[in-house]
Amino acid sequence: MHTVAIIPARGGSKGLKNKNIYPVAGQPLLAWTIQQALSSKRIDRVFVSTDDLDIAAVAKAYGAEVIERPEELSGDKATSESAILHAAGVIEGEHGLPIKTIVFLQATSPLRKPDDIDRAVELFECDGADSLISVTRADDLTIWESRAGKWSSLNFDYRNRGMRQDRPAQFIENGSIYIFTPGTIKSFNNRIGARLSAYEMEFWQTWEIDTVEEIDLIEFYLYKKNLAGQVAELKNQ
């Protein structure tokens, strides 16, 4: 039984053209996640699911195996779950690789420290979970919602704000790491099952790339935290 990383990366992004292979801090965006997965001690094989030839070429160049995603699972309305289910079927069927655990990584969330993936897998196993999400703490965020012109506070009571530190801890699902069993996604058709665990990351790891404006912020942290150097050092150990 194997632990596999699956990275969905379809072409045709509308918010940022060629987003998954857009140059970020000196290499294609997708390359960051591939290298982080390959450096993990807990992942046996790394797969990229894509419908795009250019993305496939980048994935292979950086050491990932490519799964060709069907057109019907590649449109704007296709879910990540459908791509994961297809990829898992190919891995177990065509590659003959029985899967114990799926680590679903989004290329648009590259701010992972070298040990994040391994620590998340360890937590998933220790908790006896069937699914795990990565989160960041949202202590200083006061969130409002507007419906039909009426504003309401969601995660606090504006009439009784109290002290920030006295509010219940709340977290943002940051989209960086998802872990689940094949049985979970098959049963629930969802990355989240019945026994959820959460791996907490630092607040700067909240950010992801969906538009060109966010690239500068992501690059700042990739360089500031020397994530490329840390991954290279881990691979050489």
Secondary structure as UniProt FT lines:
FT   STRAND          2..8
FT   TURN            17..18
FT   HELIX           19..21
FT   STRAND          23..24
FT   TURN            25..26
FT   STRAND          27..28
FT   HELIX           29..38
FT   STRAND          45..50
FT   HELIX           53..61
FT   TURN            62..63
FT   STRAND          65..68
FT   HELIX           71..73
FT   TURN            76..77
FT   HELIX           80..93
FT   STRAND          99..105
FT   TURN            107..108
FT   TURN            114..115
FT   HELIX           116..126
FT   TURN            127..128
FT   STRAND          131..137
FT   TURN            139..140
FT   STRAND          144..147
FT   TURN            148..149
FT   STRAND          150..153
FT   TURN            158..159
FT   HELIX           164..166
FT   STRAND          171..180
FT   HELIX           182..188
FT   STRAND          196..201
FT   HELIX           203..206
FT   HELIX           212..214
FT   HELIX           215..224
FT   TURN            225..226
FT   HELIX           227..235
//
